[in-house]
Amino acid sequence: MIYKKPKFNISKILDEGTANPIVNRMSLQFAEILDSRFLKLQIERSDSIKKLLFECMEKLLKAEKLKNSYLLVENEAISNISSGKSIEFQKNAIIFDDPTTNLKRLFEDFLTNCVIAIRKIIKISEIILDVKIEGPGELRKQLEREFSNDKKILKMIDEDSEWVMELYSFRTAVEHDELEMVPFKVNMSGKKKVLTKIPRIPTKKATVREYLGVTLDNCFTFCEDLVFLLFRQICTPGVKIILVPKSQRKKYRNFKYVLTYKI
């Protein structure tokens, strides 16, 4: 039997409502599981986790908003230059409205919010595993101990650790004003055609916009899936948390994970 609870609404957060998967699944989905009282958690710990989930959701929403703002600024710059609105040609120079400073600020703020979102999940891990965890490296060690007999989960942990550590290294570079980003550039082709080059991350040989999209998806998935795995470890006897197939999620308010139990 699937555990079901009456529908309820949440007020808009940062201009986003329950139609946003981040709001729906990082807050409502897990709040419902916590409120079921089918997890082996004291009320105080359950409330602390609920608060951390809400804060994680807020940071992921901010990261999403920053990603969208970055794309908007970059797209507008390309459009304005292509149309000739914000570019001037002189004998030995091309003068244009350079969006690089604004783009880098948005990129740095995005990194900060993603890291803070993961820190919230680390705090949740501390509560459930009842250990002190100092950063993503220690989190990996604790998860490897907890799921030592599950090769599939260990593989997932290994794959996630790579991009998480890279994210943290980029965030550290921001703190030391050392984050590298190839700036927005404008050149002329031999046929007198204006060519734009969008910002890239030199160490990855990828554009910043590509990194933002992939990392936001990774961060959301990592946070959600790790909470599921941890909650699964503390279910009361006879209760399970299951993955809902995509084709059936509309029946469960687009939740990815729901409780099942035997009567």
JODA-V814531 format. One record per helix or strand. SS is the DSSP state (H for helix, E for strand). FROM is the first residue (numbers start at 1). TO is the last residue. Records with the same first field share a line. If there is no record, write none. Layout:
SS=FROM-TO  FROM-TO
This chain:
E=2-2  13-13  16-16  39-39  87-90  93-96  182-182  185-188  194-197  200-201  206-207  235-235  239-243  257-261
H=21-35  43-83  100-129  135-146  151-175  208-233  246-252
